[in-house]
Each structure stands twice: as C-alpha cells, then as structure tokens.
Amino acid sequence: QYETAMKRSQDGYDLIILQNLCRAWYAKANKDQSYLAIKNALEYAQKALHIAPNEKVTLYNLAMIEQKGLEMLLTIKPAKRTLIDLQRAVEQGVQAQKCVAHLHELFFSYTNRL
C-alpha cells in the first residue's frame, strides 16, 4: 500500500512515505531475519536521506539499518552469502558508526547551546 502511495505522490519523493516504507521493511527484516528485506529498508532510507539530508530521524534510521544489515549478514552461513555482500555490509557498518558519531556531535552541540 505504501508503494502504491509512493507512485501517486510527487513522483515517488514523499519523505514520510519513504520513512514508513523503510520502517516497514526493517520490521519485516527483523521478524523474518531476512537480509533481502534489510536491503530494501536500506534503499528506502537512502532515498529519504537524499531528499532530506539533514533529517536526524532519517540519519538515525539509516545508521541502525546499516548496523543491523551487517549483524544479520554475519549470522548467515558463509556458503549462503557472497563476498560482495559481506564487503558492502562491512562498509555500511563503518558508515553507520560515522553516522552515529555525527548524530552524537549534533546532539551535544545543540545541548551545549542551551
């Protein structure tokens, strides 16, 4: 249903719908332990970040999805994962750490101004 709404709204660039699609795929990935679903969640998070690069909720969601994707991939038997997926997941894990560090800096720079 969200995907249908995306097609009808602003050429598929509605931030709220993208965030909801991201969350829905993330929930499915966790429930089913599906790496494919986590990749879908990541795709929607990246699209949301593209249209709202300073949105802190989207940055947080992206970091959590990247971290969870790495964790999930590491639990898959080596014979059922590709080296490319593993390399990409490690890169995303590093990116997730950078994103969390950036959010941490934003939070403390904000609270220090209060």
C-alpha positions in Angstrom: 0.0 0.0 0.0 2.8 2.4 0.8 4.5 1.6 -2.5 1.2 2.5 -4.3 1.1 5.8 -2.4 4.7 6.5 -3.5 3.7 6.1 -7.1 0.9 8.6 -6.7 2.8 11.3 -4.7 5.3 13.7 -6.1 7.0 11.3 -8.4 7.8 9.0 -5.5 9.6 11.5 -3.3 7.4 11.8 -0.3 9.6 11.8 2.8 7.0 10.4 5.2 6.1 7.6 2.9 9.8 6.7 2.3 10.4 6.7 6.1 7.4 4.4 6.6 8.5 2.1 3.9 11.9 2.0 5.5 10.4 1.1 8.9 8.1 -1.5 7.4 10.9 -3.3 5.6 13.1 -3.0 8.7 10.4 -4.6 10.8 9.9 -7.4 8.3 13.7 -8.0 8.1 13.8 -8.4 11.9 10.8 -10.6 12.0 11.9 -12.9 9.2 15.6 -12.5 9.7 15.8 -11.5 6.0 18.9 -9.9 4.6 16.9 -9.1 1.4 14.3 -7.2 3.4 17.1 -5.2 5.2 18.5 -4.3 1.8 15.0 -2.9 0.8 14.8 -0.9 4.1 18.3 0.5 3.4 17.2 1.5 -0.1 14.2 3.5 1.2 16.3 5.1 3.9 18.9 6.2 1.4 16.1 7.7 -0.8 14.7 9.5 2.2 18.2 10.8 3.1 18.6 12.0 -0.5 15.6 14.3 -0.3 16.2 15.4 3.3 19.9 15.1 4.1 19.7 16.9 7.4 16.7 14.9 8.8 18.1 13.4 12.0 15.4 10.7 12.2 16.4 9.5 8.7 20.1 9.6 9.6 19.4 7.5 12.7 17.3 5.0 10.8 20.0 4.7 8.1 22.7 4.0 10.8 20.5 1.4 12.5 19.7 -0.4 9.3 23.3 -0.4 8.1 24.4 -1.8 11.5 21.6 -4.4 11.6 22.4 -5.4 8.0 26.0 -6.2 9.0 24.9 -8.1 12.1 22.3 -10.1 10.1 24.7 -11.0 7.3 27.3 -12.2 9.8 24.8 -14.7 11.1 24.2 -16.2 7.6 26.3 -19.3 6.8 29.3 -18.4 4.7 28.1 -20.7 1.9 24.9 -18.6 1.6 26.4 -15.1 1.4 28.6 -13.5 -1.2 31.9 -11.8 -0.7 30.4 -8.7 -2.3 27.5 -8.6 0.1 29.9 -9.0 3.0 32.2 -6.3 1.8 29.3 -3.9 1.3 27.9 -4.7 4.7 31.2 -4.0 6.4 31.4 -0.7 4.5 27.9 0.1 5.7 28.8 -0.8 9.2 31.7 1.7 9.1 29.3 4.2 7.6 26.8 3.5 10.4 29.5 4.3 13.0 30.3 7.6 11.3 26.6 8.5 11.1 26.1 7.8 14.9 29.2 9.8 15.7 27.8 12.7 13.6 24.4 12.5 15.4 26.2 12.5 18.7 28.1 15.6 17.7 24.9 17.3 16.6 23.2 16.4 19.9 25.9 17.7 22.1 26.5 20.9 20.1 22.7 21.5 20.5 22.6 20.8 24.2 25.7 22.9 24.8 23.9 25.9 23.3 21.0 25.6 25.8 
